[in-house]
């Protein structure tokens, strides 16, 4: 268990979602153990001891966006409701505790909130996330809250502007210091994939790792596939893209058997994209600026549609990439993406992420996703500057 705790502390540092020295993880083994920042470890242990769960992460995010969201919330509000797909599907909403609510022992109230939610934000402390049966789940839930608050804050900033003391300075630090240039430079891809199983598995594993390392996906939210004759090799549902060894399923391309039962929930979308485009590989990630920009629409004021993420019939455009609505899994996404992705090689799903394809190998798909996210990043800053 200690190895698992150290592994996921390392992952939080590697993806830069938590501040160094401000991370703790507690876990139930034969006895309760906790590691990391002593003060946060104490809170993690006291909270976990009140829960019927295996693990808990308490960490201060590397960015102040979650704190700003609490400060910007109205009096009497007790939760944040981001509109991205990760929140809607996995978190529902994100409760928070204000500083004055945690002047004493916060563990009892945290345990109460975590009894029905996967993550909580505590002002002055950070994000607290629970894992029901594994340390990995606690890490995933922390990552999900970090992703959703990142998207929500930048979305609010674009619509409402800077409202708090220190916000503008913190944003400039984020823009100039936290963000890193995004590129495919220095990565190795096979020019074209053969039909050899081991070669395909090796390439999918490597590209999945690249996708995480370059920040194009958080925790396990993404999937990757390659078509080889009558088979589709696709990452399993809930698989971390940087740990795909043993987590890639070969599935009949014609859906002739149930061997895809553990495959990604986006299997149907992948299958239909292959059928309509003749592509060889597909990459799906959740790059943050593409998610943010996908939810901006100048028709909302005069539009009667409420569930834009599901019901919008329009195909919008972001830098030459089509943007469509659609439920994840076997829902509308599998109907909306395949008809529009072929021309540009990329498509964005409202509040969800980016699909890209490669005709011969992953180099094209990876570079396309980088290009989409870079465009969305630049467009975000351009729009923010015009409103500042």
C-alpha angles and dihedrals in degrees: 000000000000089000090054091050092051091045093057095042084056091050093051089053094044094053090043094230094126132047117251112255092018101085131100133170126192125193138180112238121146081313131013111272130185134187137185133039104021097224093046091043089056091051091046092051095045091049096044091050087064094051135076090229137104105229145018133193121204115181142148109240117241088235127052094226096111090051091050091051090056092049091048092049118104124256110277094022114128105178143040120231112201116187100219121116095248091059094043094048105035111014104029090195136348117239119210138196120215120226094255090054093060102045089122130027107337095187098091094051092042091052090050093052094043089054087078104019136054097222142020132191117222116196110237092013111055138227121345115196131178133214115204098202109357141036087234091064091055090051091048092050091048089051091049093053091047091050094046095047090047090054095041095049096048090045091052091045091056093051100036106024127216112331108160135067110263095015096111092048092048091049092051089051090050092048097045103032113019098043115075129203109269120221145132091237115136095018123121123222131173110250090228135357122241122209091258110126097214092049091051094048091048092050094047091050092050095045091047088055091049090052092057095041093053092049097246092130136026124223108322099332104122141056141213135199145175130199119224116176108295094354136078115204107207136169116256123254113273091012117145107238092221091055105045100138105124091005101091119099126207105218128182108256091221094055089240095146142028095245089115093069092113094036124113116293086239092064093113092053091049092048092051093046090054091048095050101039107029088228120160100213139021130202124193123187141155105235105182103229092049088053091050096047093045089066095053112097129165091207097065097097094058097032121100094203113110103179095056093167091061111023108034107120096191128102108219127188134233112183093324095317116114118235118208138172124235144137117259123247115025092344132098095312091074089054099042104043104050096059094051106036100070100074099052099021090234140073135182123215117212110266092344117078148261133307118198132175139207125209095208108003147344099280091081094045094048095046090047091055091048090051093049093050093045091052091049091047092052092044091051092054091045092053093044091051092052090053098042 
